[in-house]
Amino acid sequence: MANQFAALSAYQVMWLFVFFDLPTNTKKQRHAAARFRKDLCQDGFTMMQYSVYVRHCASSESLAVHLKRVQAAIPEEGLVSALPATDRQFGNMTNFVGKRSTPPPEAPLQLEFF
């Protein structure tokens, strides 16, 4: 029975993060950067931020396959980094979305009866 749940372990399910900084000064560089992003999307990656993509992988074997695909799609110029993370590590991620641009509204005054 333990083997039945082994496939669901948070330590076996993986996420693959791809971070990149690609030059876009020339038309050729812009085309290569766009092609790389398109290749990532076609391989099932989701954009997390503009230069950060993430993909769910059911196992470390699946992660290895997608890592090879990323490596094959890397343009001639630029920096590409890949970071594998377990499902448990991914679940511990904290996301911060901006700061309030305006202060919260003041609490209404309490109605007093004498």
DRENTORKOL-3810 file (N, C-alpha, C; in nm, 4 decimals):
REM DRENTORKOL-3810
@n.u->0.0812; n.v->-0.1187; n.w->0.0000; ca.u->0.0000; ca.v->0.0000; ca.w->0.0000; c.u->0.0861; c.v->0.1259; c.w->0.0000
@n.u->0.2056; n.v->0.1204; n.w->0.0596; ca.u->0.2934; ca.v->0.2364; ca.w->0.0630; c.u->0.3369; c.v->0.2759; c.w->-0.0778
@n.u->0.3581; n.v->0.1777; n.w->-0.1676; ca.u->0.3980; ca.v->0.2087; ca.w->-0.3046; c.u->0.2886; c.v->0.2807; c.w->-0.3810
@n.u->0.1636; n.v->0.2578; n.w->-0.3442; ca.u->0.0513; ca.v->0.3220; ca.w->-0.4111; c.u->0.0589; c.v->0.4742; c.w->-0.3966
@n.u->0.1058; n.v->0.5223; n.w->-0.2823; ca.u->0.1110; ca.v->0.6652; ca.w->-0.2574; c.u->0.2480; c.v->0.7250; c.w->-0.2844
@n.u->0.3448; n.v->0.6441; n.w->-0.3199; ca.u->0.4799; ca.v->0.6943; ca.w->-0.3453; c.u->0.4811; c.v->0.7927; c.w->-0.4613
@n.u->0.3964; n.v->0.7716; n.w->-0.5621; ca.u->0.3928; ca.v->0.8605; ca.w->-0.6781; c.u->0.3399; c.v->0.9988; c.w->-0.6427
@n.u->0.2726; n.v->1.0121; n.w->-0.5309; ca.u->0.2158; ca.v->1.1399; ca.w->-0.4915; c.u->0.3046; c.v->1.2171; c.w->-0.3946
@n.u->0.4216; n.v->1.1659; n.w->-0.3657; ca.u->0.5103; ca.v->1.2296; ca.w->-0.2702; c.u->0.5495; c.v->1.3697; c.w->-0.3143
@n.u->0.5471; n.v->1.4619; n.w->-0.2207; ca.u->0.5850; ca.v->1.6005; ca.w->-0.2496; c.u->0.7335; c.v->1.6142; c.w->-0.2774
@n.u->0.8097; n.v->1.5065; n.w->-0.2527; ca.u->0.9527; ca.v->1.5113; ca.w->-0.2794; c.u->0.9872; c.v->1.4519; c.w->-0.4160
@n.u->0.8932; n.v->1.3824; n.w->-0.4803; ca.u->0.9188; ca.v->1.3250; ca.w->-0.6119; c.u->0.8634; c.v->1.4128; c.w->-0.7238
@n.u->0.7521; n.v->1.4786; n.w->-0.6987; ca.u->0.6956; ca.v->1.5703; ca.w->-0.7976; c.u->0.7868; c.v->1.6926; c.w->-0.8022
@n.u->0.8215; n.v->1.7374; n.w->-0.9217; ca.u->0.9195; ca.v->1.8440; ca.w->-0.9370; c.u->0.8619; c.v->1.9622; c.w->-1.0144
@n.u->0.9227; n.v->2.0753; n.w->-0.9954; ca.u->0.8950; ca.v->2.1962; ca.w->-1.0727; c.u->1.0272; c.v->2.2415; c.w->-1.1324
@n.u->1.0237; n.v->2.2886; n.w->-1.2551; ca.u->1.1445; ca.v->2.3375; ca.w->-1.3204; c.u->1.1266; c.v->2.4861; c.w->-1.3495
@n.u->1.2109; n.v->2.5665; n.w->-1.2883; ca.u->1.2118; ca.v->2.7103; ca.w->-1.3119; c.u->1.3193; c.v->2.7414; c.w->-1.4150
@n.u->1.2893; n.v->2.8281; n.w->-1.5084; ca.u->1.3876; ca.v->2.8753; ca.w->-1.6059; c.u->1.3896; c.v->3.0271; c.w->-1.5975
@n.u->1.5072; n.v->3.0802; n.w->-1.5676; ca.u->1.5289; ca.v->3.2243; ca.w->-1.5586; c.u->1.6209; c.v->3.2629; c.w->-1.6741
@n.u->1.5931; n.v->3.3737; n.w->-1.7389; ca.u->1.6820; ca.v->3.4112; ca.w->-1.8481; c.u->1.6931; c.v->3.5615; c.w->-1.8633
@n.u->1.8074; n.v->3.6015; n.w->-1.9150; ca.u->1.8364; ca.v->3.7406; ca.w->-1.9490; c.u->1.8977; c.v->3.7357; c.w->-2.0874
@n.u->1.8172; n.v->3.7663; n.w->-2.1873; ca.u->1.8619; ca.v->3.7568; ca.w->-2.3263; c.u->1.8713; c.v->3.8962; c.w->-2.3869
@n.u->1.9753; n.v->3.9205; n.w->-2.4654; ca.u->1.9888; ca.v->4.0526; ca.w->-2.5287; c.u->1.8805; c.v->4.0737; c.w->-2.6346
@n.u->1.8371; n.v->4.1981; n.w->-2.6468; ca.u->1.7330; ca.v->4.2323; ca.w->-2.7457; c.u->1.7695; c.v->4.3617; c.w->-2.8193
@n.u->1.8972; n.v->4.3826; n.w->-2.8410; ca.u->1.9425; ca.v->4.5063; ca.w->-2.9060; c.u->1.9194; c.v->4.5049; c.w->-3.0564
@n.u->1.9384; n.v->4.3905; n.w->-3.1197; ca.u->1.9221; ca.v->4.3821; ca.w->-3.2644; c.u->1.7961; c.v->4.3009; c.w->-3.2979
@n.u->1.7571; n.v->4.3089; n.w->-3.4237; ca.u->1.6401; ca.v->4.2339; ca.w->-3.4684; c.u->1.6633; c.v->4.0837; c.w->-3.4533
@n.u->1.7843; n.v->4.0388; n.w->-3.4827; ca.u->1.8184; ca.v->3.8968; ca.w->-3.4705; c.u->1.8091; c.v->3.8515; c.w->-3.3241
@n.u->1.8578; n.v->3.9348; n.w->-3.2321; ca.u->1.8518; ca.v->3.9011; ca.w->-3.0893; c.u->1.7074; c.v->3.8980; c.w->-3.0391
@n.u->1.6262; n.v->3.9954; n.w->-3.0829; ca.u->1.4854; ca.v->3.9967; ca.w->-3.0429; c.u->1.4132; c.v->3.8728; c.w->-3.0942
@n.u->1.4437; n.v->3.8335; n.w->-3.2156; ca.u->1.3828; ca.v->3.7142; ca.w->-3.2735; c.u->1.4241; c.v->3.5897; c.w->-3.1956
@n.u->1.5515; n.v->3.5796; n.w->-3.1590; ca.u->1.6009; ca.v->3.4640; ca.w->-3.0833; c.u->1.5358; c.v->3.4581; c.w->-2.9444
@n.u->1.5202; n.v->3.5736; n.w->-2.8797; ca.u->1.4572; ca.v->3.5776; ca.w->-2.7473; c.u->1.3100; c.v->3.5377; c.w->-2.7569
@n.u->1.2411; n.v->3.5880; n.w->-2.8571; ca.u->1.0995; ca.v->3.5534; ca.w->-2.8762; c.u->1.0848; c.v->3.4045; c.w->-2.9076
@n.u->1.1752; n.v->3.3519; n.w->-2.9875; ca.u->1.1718; ca.v->3.2095; ca.w->-3.0215; c.u->1.1931; c.v->3.1231; c.w->-2.8967
@n.u->1.2859; n.v->3.1656; n.w->-2.8107; ca.u->1.3120; ca.v->3.0908; ca.w->-2.6881; c.u->1.1878; c.v->3.0883; c.w->-2.5984
@n.u->1.1239; n.v->3.2046; n.w->-2.5818; ca.u->1.0017; ca.v->3.2100; ca.w->-2.5006; c.u->0.8918; c.v->3.1236; c.w->-2.5618
@n.u->0.8801; n.v->3.1268; n.w->-2.6933; ca.u->0.7788; ca.v->3.0454; ca.w->-2.7611; c.u->0.8082; c.v->2.8962; c.w->-2.7422
@n.u->0.9348; n.v->2.8575; n.w->-2.7509; ca.u->0.9725; ca.v->2.7167; ca.w->-2.7288; c.u->0.9369; c.v->2.6723; c.w->-2.5874
@n.u->0.9609; n.v->2.7594; n.w->-2.4893; ca.u->0.9254; ca.v->2.7260; ca.w->-2.3519; c.u->0.7745; c.v->2.7033; c.w->-2.3388
@n.u->0.6961; n.v->2.7920; n.w->-2.3964; ca.u->0.5498; ca.v->2.7789; ca.w->-2.3892; c.u->0.5014; c.v->2.6522; c.w->-2.4587
@n.u->0.5612; n.v->2.6193; n.w->-2.5721; ca.u->0.5213; ca.v->2.4982; ca.w->-2.6441; c.u->0.5582; c.v->2.3717; c.w->-2.5661
@n.u->0.6566; n.v->2.3830; n.w->-2.4777; ca.u->0.6963; ca.v->2.2681; ca.w->-2.3962; c.u->0.6204; c.v->2.2638; c.w->-2.2637
@n.u->0.5205; n.v->2.3485; n.w->-2.2476; ca.u->0.4361; ca.v->2.3427; ca.w->-2.1291; c.u->0.4756; c.v->2.4341; c.w->-2.0150
@n.u->0.5698; n.v->2.5232; n.w->-2.0378; ca.u->0.6077; ca.v->2.6187; ca.w->-1.9348; c.u->0.5047; c.v->2.7308; c.w->-1.9279
@n.u->0.4907; n.v->2.7867; n.w->-1.8096; ca.u->0.4005; ca.v->2.8986; ca.w->-1.7866; c.u->0.4828; c.v->3.0176; c.w->-1.7407
@n.u->0.4502; n.v->3.1342; n.w->-1.7946; ca.u->0.5231; ca.v->3.2537; ca.w->-1.7550; c.u->0.4821; c.v->3.2948; c.w->-1.6140
@n.u->0.5808; n.v->3.3038; n.w->-1.5259; ca.u->0.5563; ca.v->3.3482; ca.w->-1.3891; c.u->0.5850; c.v->3.4976; c.w->-1.3779
@n.u->0.6910; n.v->3.5396; n.w->-1.4418; ca.u->0.7263; ca.v->3.6792; ca.w->-1.4620; c.u->0.7840; c.v->3.6862; c.w->-1.6026
@n.u->0.8164; n.v->3.8049; n.w->-1.6495; ca.u->0.8554; ca.v->3.8170; ca.w->-1.7893; c.u->0.9721; c.v->3.7262; c.w->-1.8275
@n.u->1.0733; n.v->3.7151; n.w->-1.7454; ca.u->1.1886; ca.v->3.6301; ca.w->-1.7772; c.u->1.1997; c.v->3.5106; c.w->-1.6834
@n.u->1.0886; n.v->3.4699; n.w->-1.6252; ca.u->1.0847; ca.v->3.3546; ca.w->-1.5358; c.u->0.9689; c.v->3.2654; c.w->-1.5782
@n.u->1.0022; n.v->3.1431; n.w->-1.6153; ca.u->0.9010; ca.v->3.0462; ca.w->-1.6573; c.u->0.9102; c.v->2.9239; c.w->-1.5670
@n.u->0.7979; n.v->2.8573; n.w->-1.5474; ca.u->0.7937; ca.v->2.7414; ca.w->-1.4581; c.u->0.7114; c.v->2.6307; c.w->-1.5229
@n.u->0.7514; n.v->2.5062; n.w->-1.4951; ca.u->0.6801; ca.v->2.3911; ca.w->-1.5496; c.u->0.6729; c.v->2.2811; c.w->-1.4446
@n.u->0.5569; n.v->2.2203; n.w->-1.4351; ca.u->0.5367; ca.v->2.1061; ca.w->-1.3459; c.u->0.5905; c.v->1.9812; c.w->-1.4137
@n.u->0.6624; n.v->1.8996; n.w->-1.3391; ca.u->0.7137; ca.v->1.7721; ca.w->-1.3893; c.u->0.6744; c.v->1.6640; c.w->-1.2894
@n.u->0.6164; n.v->1.5565; n.w->-1.3382; ca.u->0.5653; ca.v->1.4516; ca.w->-1.2508; c.u->0.6759; c.v->1.3723; c.w->-1.1816
@n.u->0.7977; n.v->1.3777; n.w->-1.2340; ca.u->0.9077; ca.v->1.3005; ca.w->-1.1751; c.u->1.0405; c.v->1.3650; c.w->-1.2130
@n.u->1.1461; n.v->1.3165; n.w->-1.1515; ca.u->1.2790; ca.v->1.3682; ca.w->-1.1864; c.u->1.3182; c.v->1.3277; c.w->-1.3284
@n.u->1.2658; n.v->1.2151; n.w->-1.3767; ca.u->1.2921; ca.v->1.1731; ca.w->-1.5145; c.u->1.2280; c.v->1.2711; c.w->-1.6132
@n.u->1.1054; n.v->1.3105; n.w->-1.5843; ca.u->1.0359; ca.v->1.4085; ca.w->-1.6681; c.u->1.1104; c.v->1.5416; c.w->-1.6649
@n.u->1.1592; n.v->1.5796; n.w->-1.5476; ca.u->1.2353; ca.v->1.7033; ca.w->-1.5349; c.u->1.3601; c.v->1.6986; c.w->-1.6228
@n.u->1.4284; n.v->1.5863; n.w->-1.6255; ca.u->1.5489; ca.v->1.5721; ca.w->-1.7067; c.u->1.5180; c.v->1.5896; c.w->-1.8557
@n.u->1.4043; n.v->1.5362; n.w->-1.9000; ca.u->1.3636; ca.v->1.5502; ca.w->-2.0408; c.u->1.3414; c.v->1.6972; c.w->-2.0746
@n.u->1.2696; n.v->1.7678; n.w->-1.9891; ca.u->1.2397; ca.v->1.9088; ca.w->-2.0169; c.u->1.3623; c.v->1.9972; c.w->-2.0025
@n.u->1.4518; n.v->1.9605; n.w->-1.9149; ca.u->1.5771; ca.v->2.0340; ca.w->-1.9012; c.u->1.6597; c.v->2.0225; c.w->-2.0291
@n.u->1.6614; n.v->1.9041; n.w->-2.0908; ca.u->1.7329; ca.v->1.8863; ca.w->-2.2178; c.u->1.6681; c.v->1.9701; c.w->-2.3286
@n.u->1.5351; n.v->1.9796; n.w->-2.3273; ca.u->1.4654; ca.v->2.0612; ca.w->-2.4279; c.u->1.4993; c.v->2.2084; c.w->-2.4111
@n.u->1.5070; n.v->2.2542; n.w->-2.2868; ca.u->1.5447; ca.v->2.3934; ca.w->-2.2609; c.u->1.6861; c.v->2.4167; c.w->-2.3120
@n.u->1.7755; n.v->2.3246; n.w->-2.2809; ca.u->1.9146; ca.v->2.3386; ca.w->-2.3229; c.u->1.9262; c.v->2.3449; c.w->-2.4757
@n.u->1.8452; n.v->2.2664; n.w->-2.5444; ca.u->1.8503; ca.v->2.2659; ca.w->-2.6908; c.u->1.7958; c.v->2.3953; c.w->-2.7508
@n.u->1.7096; n.v->2.4654; n.w->-2.6772; ca.u->1.6461; ca.v->2.5866; ca.w->-2.7303; c.u->1.7210; c.v->2.7145; c.w->-2.6944
@n.u->1.8271; n.v->2.7061; n.w->-2.6160; ca.u->1.8978; ca.v->2.8266; ca.w->-2.5702; c.u->1.9581; c.v->2.9013; c.w->-2.6897
@n.u->1.9333; n.v->3.0337; n.w->-2.6972; ca.u->1.9933; ca.v->3.1139; ca.w->-2.8057; c.u->2.1453; c.v->3.1234; c.w->-2.7920
@n.u->2.2082; n.v->3.1733; n.w->-2.8961; ca.u->2.3545; ca.v->3.1855; ca.w->-2.8971; c.u->2.4047; c.v->3.2817; c.w->-2.7907
@n.u->2.3274; n.v->3.3870; n.w->-2.7623; ca.u->2.3706; ca.v->3.4885; ca.w->-2.6664; c.u->2.2750; c.v->3.4927; c.w->-2.5483
@n.u->2.3263; n.v->3.5405; n.w->-2.4343; ca.u->2.2421; ca.v->3.5589; ca.w->-2.3181; c.u->2.2703; c.v->3.4576; c.w->-2.2086
@n.u->2.1995; n.v->3.4727; n.w->-2.1003; ca.u->2.2161; ca.v->3.3877; ca.w->-1.9839; c.u->2.0839; c.v->3.3176; c.w->-1.9545
@n.u->2.0894; n.v->3.1859; n.w->-1.9401; ca.u->1.9722; ca.v->3.1060; ca.w->-1.9055; c.u->2.0106; c.v->3.0193; c.w->-1.7856
@n.u->1.9282; n.v->3.0240; n.w->-1.6817; ca.u->1.9502; ca.v->2.9417; ca.w->-1.5627; c.u->1.8278; c.v->2.8555; c.w->-1.5398
@n.u->1.8502; n.v->2.7326; n.w->-1.4947; ca.u->1.7407; ca.v->2.6405; ca.w->-1.4649; c.u->1.7542; c.v->2.5961; c.w->-1.3201
@n.u->1.6407; n.v->2.5929; n.w->-1.2509; ca.u->1.6403; ca.v->2.5550; ca.w->-1.1103; c.u->1.5298; c.v->2.4532; c.w->-1.0857
@n.u->1.5671; n.v->2.3293; n.w->-1.0525; ca.u->1.4637; ca.v->2.2317; ca.w->-1.0151; c.u->1.4250; c.v->2.2516; c.w->-0.8687
@n.u->1.2985; n.v->2.2276; n.w->-0.8390; ca.u->1.2495; ca.v->2.2380; ca.w->-0.7014; c.u->1.1462; c.v->2.1288; c.w->-0.6796
@n.u->1.1445; n.v->2.0739; n.w->-0.5595; ca.u->1.0432; ca.v->1.9736; ca.w->-0.5294; c.u->0.9084; c.v->2.0424; c.w->-0.5112
@n.u->0.8037; n.v->1.9638; n.w->-0.5148; ca.u->0.6699; ca.v->2.0190; ca.w->-0.4958; c.u->0.6583; c.v->2.0818; c.w->-0.3570
@n.u->0.7226; n.v->2.0218; n.w->-0.2601; ca.u->0.7196; ca.v->2.0766; ca.w->-0.1242; c.u->0.7892; c.v->2.2125; c.w->-0.1196
@n.u->0.9041; n.v->2.2246; n.w->-0.1850; ca.u->0.9746; ca.v->2.3526; ca.w->-0.1888; c.u->0.8908; c.v->2.4570; c.w->-0.2618
@n.u->0.8298; n.v->2.4174; n.w->-0.3727; ca.u->0.7447; ca.v->2.5088; ca.w->-0.4491; c.u->0.6277; c.v->2.5570; c.w->-0.3626
@n.u->0.5723; n.v->2.4668; n.w->-0.2828; ca.u->0.4608; ca.v->2.5014; ca.w->-0.1962; c.u->0.4978; c.v->2.5985; c.w->-0.0861
@n.u->0.6257; n.v->2.6070; n.w->-0.0535; ca.u->0.6713; ca.v->2.7005; ca.w->0.0493; c.u->0.7014; c.v->2.8394; c.w->-0.0053
@n.u->0.6786; n.v->2.8612; n.w->-0.1341; ca.u->0.7055; ca.v->2.9902; ca.w->-0.1948; c.u->0.6104; c.v->3.0955; c.w->-0.1399
@n.u->0.6633; n.v->3.2142; n.w->-0.1168; ca.u->0.5817; ca.v->3.3274; ca.w->-0.0754; c.u->0.5862; c.v->3.4305; c.w->-0.1866
@n.u->0.4708; n.v->3.4753; n.w->-0.2308; ca.u->0.4618; ca.v->3.5766; ca.w->-0.3356; c.u->0.4116; c.v->3.7077; c.w->-0.2751
@n.u->0.4749; n.v->3.8157; n.w->-0.3112; ca.u->0.4332; ca.v->3.9487; ca.w->-0.2688; c.u->0.3894; c.v->4.0243; c.w->-0.3930
@n.u->0.2734; n.v->4.0814; n.w->-0.3876; ca.u->0.2201; ca.v->4.1536; ca.w->-0.5030; c.u->0.2064; c.v->4.3010; c.w->-0.4663
@n.u->0.3059; n.v->4.3779; n.w->-0.5020; ca.u->0.3027; ca.v->4.5227; ca.w->-0.4847; c.u->0.2777; c.v->4.5696; c.w->-0.3418
@n.u->0.2702; n.v->4.6986; n.w->-0.3285; ca.u->0.2361; ca.v->4.7623; ca.w->-0.2025; c.u->0.1160; c.v->4.8515; c.w->-0.2281
@n.u->0.0445; n.v->4.8817; n.w->-0.1252; ca.u->-0.0709; ca.v->4.9692; ca.w->-0.1424; c.u->-0.0229; c.v->5.1071; c.w->-0.1842
@n.u->-0.0817; n.v->5.1591; n.w->-0.2882; ca.u->-0.0421; ca.v->5.2918; ca.w->-0.3331; c.u->-0.1175; c.v->5.3999; c.w->-0.2566
@n.u->-0.2277; n.v->5.3644; n.w->-0.1957; ca.u->-0.3025; ca.v->5.4593; ca.w->-0.1145; c.u->-0.3258; c.v->5.3965; c.w->0.0225
@n.u->-0.3301; n.v->5.4780; n.w->0.1256; ca.u->-0.3537; ca.v->5.4210; ca.w->0.2581; c.u->-0.4958; c.v->5.3635; c.w->0.2670
@n.u->-0.5153; n.v->5.2659; n.w->0.3551; ca.u->-0.6498; ca.v->5.2101; ca.w->0.3687; c.u->-0.7458; c.v->5.3162; c.w->0.4202
@n.u->-0.8734; n.v->5.3042; n.w->0.3881; ca.u->-0.9690; ca.v->5.4058; ca.w->0.4354; c.u->-0.9782; c.v->5.4036; c.w->0.5879
@n.u->-1.0012; n.v->5.5199; n.w->0.6428; ca.u->-1.0116; ca.v->5.5302; ca.w->0.7878; c.u->-1.1384; c.v->5.4622; c.w->0.8357
@n.u->-1.1307; n.v->5.4060; n.w->0.9548; ca.u->-1.2476; ca.v->5.3405; ca.w->1.0122; c.u->-1.3539; c.v->5.4474; c.w->1.0391
@n.u->-1.4792; n.v->5.4141; n.w->1.0148; ca.u->-1.5851; ca.v->5.5127; ca.w->1.0405; c.u->-1.5936; c.v->5.5457; c.w->1.1903
@n.u->-1.6333; n.v->5.6673; n.w->1.2183; ca.u->-1.6481; ca.v->5.7086; ca.w->1.3574; c.u->-1.7623; c.v->5.6309; c.w->1.4215
@n.u->-1.7403; n.v->5.5956; n.w->1.5454; ca.u->-1.8437; ca.v->5.5214; ca.w->1.6170; c.u->-1.9593; c.v->5.6163; c.w->1.6502
@n.u->-2.0785; n.v->5.5689; n.w->1.6301; ca.u->-2.1963; ca.v->5.6483; ca.w->1.6612; c.u->-2.2175; c.v->5.6492; c.w->1.8125
@n.u->-2.2289; n.v->5.7682; n.w->1.8715; ca.u->-2.2454; ca.v->5.7761; ca.w->2.0156; c.u->-2.3847; c.v->5.8260; c.w->2.0503
@n.u->-2.4461; n.v->5.7634; n.w->2.1474; ca.u->-2.5761; ca.v->5.8063; ca.w->2.1986; c.u->-2.5587; c.v->5.8516; c.w->2.3435
@n.u->-2.6159; n.v->5.9665; n.w->2.3787; ca.u->-2.6077; ca.v->6.0145; ca.w->2.5163; c.u->-2.7414; c.v->6.0020; c.w->2.5829
END
